[in-house]
Amino acid sequence: MSMTQASFISNRDYPNGPSAYEVDMYWIPIDEIGVFAWTIGNWLMDALLVWRCKVIFSGVSKVPMCVVMAIACGLMLASIGLSILYLWMTWRSSSFNTVQYTLPYFATTLSLNFIVTLIIVFRLLHCHRIFARTLGAGHGLPYAKLAAILAESAMIYAAISVIFLTTLALHHPLSDFVAQCMAPTVASLLIIFQAKSVPKKDDEHVSHLLSPTSARLLRSSDVPGSEAPSSVTKPRM
């Protein structure tokens, strides 16, 4: 908001207009603080996605779990490393002038969200197939619902990211508007909001995806003062 005020009000007579002011003054502290906070928000959302992947795969044998987490953590570390380089290079310049550093960072973040979400969706659809085949179609429905929620969130993030990368590569000022949509944060909050709205009966199915300790904590937290069961039997996947 402060940068917009400086561009369109305080410096409205800047040569070539407010858009040129935002490009030339991208490095000033008032704008860099916003970019830094936005990048930190992306780190937190990526970490939340990786943690979600770990929870979903907590009941799988160690070898696939290690492979999945290696892919997720590798992409997250690459994204963090490129974001640090992006912050360093844009400290004295605009993202339009450092496209060679900006595009790899956002492309890596997009790849992280797309690949990890796809892995989680495959896992949920596998659970849906197992429960539907063993117990009936109704018992596999919660997993299909969760997969749909994750896919919807990923599509929102992917669409906004593709528009941003395209406009940034073309040096179009629309990229600044798209970047302010905060797609990673909105997508993650959408998942949290929809997961919070899941009916009680669906929570019982979801708890089977967790480790025994996590499942006991989930069930005991629903009823104040209740004691968790001594053991939780998980179906073999």
N, C-alpha and C positions, 0 to 999 in steps of 0.2 A: 504494500500500500504506500509506504514512504517513497519507494523508488518510482511508482506511478505518479505520485504527487510532484516529485522532483522533475520528472520528464514532461508531464503535460501542463503543469502549472508554473512551478518556479523557473523552469528553463524551457518554456514553450517557444522562445525565439531562437533556440539552438539551431545552427546550420543543418539543413536537411531534415529538420523536424524531430519530434520526440523519439521516434524509433532509432534515429542515428545517435541520439543522446544515450539511450539505453545500451547500445552496442559499444560506444566509446567509453562510457562510464561504468562498464560491467564490473570493474575491479574495485570500485569504491566500497568502503566498509559496510555501508548500509545495505548494499546489495549482496556482498560476499557473505554476510551473516545469514541472510536468507538462504543462499545456495548451500552453505555449510549445514544449516539445520535441515534442509531438504535432503541432503546426502546422508546425514545421520539417520533420518527417518527411513530412508531406503535400506540402510544397514539393518535396522531393527526389524523391518518387514521381511527382509531376506532371512534373517535369523529365525524369525517366527515360522517361516515356511519350512526351513530345514528341521526345526524342532517338531513341526507337525508331521513331517515325513518320518522322523524317528519314532514318534508315538504310533503312527499307523503300522510301521514295520516292526514293532516291538515284539510281536509273537512269532516272527520268522526265525529260521535257523541262523547261526552266526555268519556263515559265509555270504548268503545274499544280503544280510543286513550290513556287513562290512562294505560290500560292493556298492550298495545303494547310498550309504552315508559317505563313502569316498567320492562318489560323483557329486552329491549335493554339497558337501563341504569344499570340494575342489572348486566348483563353480562359485560358491560364496566367497572363498578367499580370493579368487581371481577378480571377482566383482569389487571387493573391498580394495584390492591393490590398484586396480584401474581407477577407482573413484578417488583414491589419494592422489594419483598422478593427475587426474582431471582437476582436482581442487588446486593443486600446485600450479598447473599450467594456466588456469583461468584466474589466478590471483592478480595478474597484471594485464589480463586481456579478456576478450569476450569469448564465449563458447563458439561463436561464429568464426573467430580467427584461429581456433584450436580444434577444428573439426576432426583432425587426425587423432586427437586424444579423446574427444567427447563421444564420437560414434562407437569406438570399441567398448567404452564403459557401459553405455546404455544398451548396446547389442548383447553384451555379456549378462547384464541384469535381466534382460528380456529372455535370454536363453535359460538362465537359472530358473526363472518363474515358470517358463513353459515346460522344460524337461522335468523338473521336480514335481510339478502339478500333474503331468502326464503319468509319471511313475505312481503317484498316490492314487490317481483315478484307476489305473490298471489293477492296483492292489484291492481297491474297494469293489471293483467290478468282479474280481476273482472271488471275493467274499460273498458277493451277491449271488454268483453262480453256485457256489458251494452250498449256501444255506437254502437257496431256492430248490436245488436238486434234492437236498436231504430232508428238509422240514416243510417245504412248500413255498410257493411264490411269495406269499405274504411276509415270510420271515426274511427274505432277501431284499425287500423293498427299502429298508432304511439305508442300506449301503448304496443303492442306486440313487437315493435322494442326496446323500453326501457327495457322491461323485458328480451329480448335476450341479450342486452348489459350488464345488471347486472349479468345475469347467466353466460355469458362468462367470465366476470371479476372474479366472485366467483370461477369458475372452475379452472382458472389459479392459484389463491391463494390457493385453496384447494389441488390441485395436488402438488404444491411445498411444502406446509406445511406437507402433508402426507409423502413425501419423506424425509423431514428434520426430522420429529419425528421418522420415522423408522430407519434412519441411526444414529440418536443420541442415540436411545435406544440400538442399536447394537454397540455403541462406534466406529463407522466407521468415519474416517477422512473426508469422503465426505460431512458430515453434515456441516462442516465449509464452504465449497464451496456453498452449497445450501443456507445457511443462508445469504450469501452475495448477493443473488439475490434480496433482498428487495421486496419480493412478495407483502406485503400490499401496499407499496407506488406505485409500478408499476400497480397494479390492480386498485387503485383509480385514478391514472393519466390516465389510459386507459379509464375509464368511463368519466372523464372530457373531454378528447380529442374527444371521439365519440359523447358525448352530445353537444359539441361545433360545431360539423359538422352536427347537425340535421337541415333539411331545415326549412325555415321560416314558412311554412304552418303547420309543425308539432309543432312549438312552441305555436301556438294558441290552439292546443289540450292539450298540456302539461300544459298550464296556468290554465286549468280547475281543475287541481289537487291541485292548490294552494289556499290559503285563498284569499278573495277578495282584501285585501290590497296588498299581494304579487303579485297577478295577475295584478293589476293596475301598480305597479312599474315595472314589467317585460315588459308590453306593452309600457309604456311611455318611458322606457329606450331605446327602439329600434329606436325611431325617435327623434332626438334632437329637443328640443323646443316644443314637442307635449305635450298636456295636457291629463292626464289620465281620463277615463270616470268616471262619478260620481258613478256608481254602476256596478257591474259585477254579472250577474246571473249565478250561478253554477248549473249544473244538479244534481239532487238528486241521490246519489249512493245507 
